[in-house]
């Protein structure tokens, strides 16, 4: 019985020390991780709407950022969104230009399969979105030639569809928010 109590006490002490160390490491790195995430978000927005000098939250919608030029005029929007992929959520930034067409997408984080779904971060996939309007259709086998079609990533149709769903949902959400904003400003429907 003494051995059991000593062993249980030792195990509790090791567990407590490990938990304290993990908590300490988390406290030390939390600010750095948040800063790196914010820097990545800012970089993605600048890449999507390069003519913007600054970005501000649009009308209290924390996930919509309006890009402003040097004169303070709107030159586009960026929306932070996520969609469920094969390996988990795919977090992305969707850029929409001042003509309300897609400026492009940037993948901020994903847990997709390396060499397959993780290819959603590659330029040859992301660049297909520039200039499109929604809804977007995913085409398997490299046959996309319609005006709102993108080629699926080979071996990663689920990931391709998840990215397209995220883009479609973001554009639909922005359209809804802008419609409500125009109505609130006394504009036509």
Residue, then its C-alpha position, 0 to 999 in steps of 0.5 A: x500500500x505504501x508503494x501505491x501511495x508513493x507511486x500515486x504521489x510521484x505521478x501527481x507531482x509529475x503531472x502538476x509539473x508538466x501542466x505548469x510547464x505547459x501553462x508557462x510555455x503557453x503564456x510566453x508564446x500566446x502573444x507571439x502567436x497572436x501577432x504572427x496570425x495578425x501579420x499573416x491576416x494583414x499580409x493576405x489582405x494587402x496581397x488581395x487588395x494591393x491598391x488599399x492603403x489601409x483596412x478597417x472593420x466594416x460597420x461592426x462586422x468583425x470578419x469584413x474589412x474594407x480596403x481604403x485608398x490614400x483618399x479614404x475611398x473604398x477599393x475593395x473588401x476582404x472577408x475572413x471565413x472558414x469552411x470544413x475541409x477533409x482534414x478540418x477547417x480551412x481558414x481563408x481570406x477572400x478578396x472582393x474588388x470594387x466591382x464586386x468580383x473576386x480579387x482572389x483568395x489566400x489560405x490562412x491555415x488548413x489541416x489538409x493532407x500534405x501533397x493533396x488537399x494542402x495544395x490549396x495553398x499553391x498559386x495554380x489553385x488560388x489564382x483561378x478565383x481572380x475575376x470570378x463571380x459566385x456561384x462557382x462550380x468545381x470541375x474535376x479532371x482539368x476541364x474548367x473553361x466556364x466563366x465561373x469554374x475552377x479546376x479541382x485539386x487532383x485527389x482532393x475534391x473535398x478540399x476544392x469544394x470546401x474552398x469554393x463553399x467558403x468563397x461562395x458563402x463569404x460573397x453571399x454574406x458580403x452581398x447581404x451585409x452591403x444590401x442591409x447597409x444600403x437600405x439603412x442609408x436610405x438607398x434603393x433596394 
